[in-house]
Amino acid sequence: SISIQIDERLLKALYKVAPAAKRHRAEFIRQAVREAIRKREREAIREAYRLQPVSAGEADDWANAEEWKR
């Protein structure tokens, strides 16, 4: 459990996007934290590839892939 304090302005904005009757504010905040973590992870992966790009020999070659049938 984490307790945070937010200012009145942010609290009013939170009530607008996560009204208590429709969606619990705590769940809204948990989802926002999850999304922020995923965004940071994707940025880290992008930066790693930027610093060390995959060479043509390492990349998967889909040029001759067979058609997949169900």
C-alpha positions as CSV (number, residue, x, y, z in Angstrom):
1,S,0.0,0.0,0.0
2,I,1.3,3.4,-0.9
3,S,-0.2,6.7,0.3
4,I,0.3,9.8,-1.8
5,Q,-0.8,13.3,-1.5
6,I,-1.9,15.4,-4.5
7,D,-2.8,19.0,-4.7
8,E,-6.3,20.3,-5.1
9,R,-5.9,21.1,-8.8
10,L,-4.7,17.6,-9.7
11,L,-7.4,16.0,-7.5
12,K,-10.1,18.0,-9.4
13,A,-8.6,16.8,-12.7
14,L,-8.6,13.2,-11.4
15,Y,-12.3,13.4,-10.5
16,K,-13.0,14.4,-14.1
17,V,-11.3,11.5,-15.7
18,A,-12.0,8.9,-12.9
19,P,-15.2,9.7,-11.2
20,A,-15.9,7.5,-8.2
21,A,-19.3,6.3,-9.5
22,K,-17.8,5.0,-12.8
23,R,-14.3,3.8,-12.0
24,H,-12.5,3.7,-8.7
25,R,-9.7,6.3,-8.5
26,A,-7.3,3.8,-7.0
27,E,-7.7,1.4,-10.1
28,F,-7.3,4.4,-12.4
29,I,-4.0,5.3,-10.7
30,R,-2.8,1.7,-10.8
31,Q,-3.5,1.5,-14.5
32,A,-1.7,4.8,-15.1
33,V,1.3,3.5,-13.2
34,R,1.3,0.3,-15.3
35,E,1.1,2.3,-18.5
36,A,4.0,4.6,-17.4
37,I,6.1,1.5,-16.6
38,R,5.3,-0.1,-20.0
39,K,6.1,3.2,-21.8
40,R,9.5,3.4,-20.0
41,E,10.3,-0.2,-20.8
42,R,9.5,0.4,-24.5
43,E,11.7,3.5,-24.5
44,A,14.5,1.6,-23.0
45,I,14.2,-1.1,-25.7
46,R,14.1,1.5,-28.4
47,E,17.2,3.2,-27.0
48,A,19.1,-0.2,-26.8
49,Y,18.3,-0.9,-30.4
50,R,19.4,2.6,-31.4
51,L,22.7,2.2,-29.6
52,Q,23.2,-1.3,-31.0
53,P,21.1,-1.9,-34.1
54,V,20.4,-5.4,-35.4
55,S,22.6,-6.2,-38.3
56,A,21.1,-7.5,-41.5
57,G,22.5,-11.0,-40.8
58,E,20.8,-11.1,-37.4
59,A,17.4,-10.0,-38.6
60,D,14.8,-12.6,-39.4
61,D,14.4,-13.1,-43.2
62,W,10.7,-13.2,-44.0
63,A,11.3,-12.7,-47.8
64,N,10.9,-16.5,-48.5
65,A,8.3,-17.3,-45.8
66,E,5.7,-19.8,-46.8
67,E,2.0,-18.8,-46.6
68,W,0.5,-19.9,-43.3
69,K,-2.8,-21.8,-43.8
70,R,-5.3,-22.7,-41.1
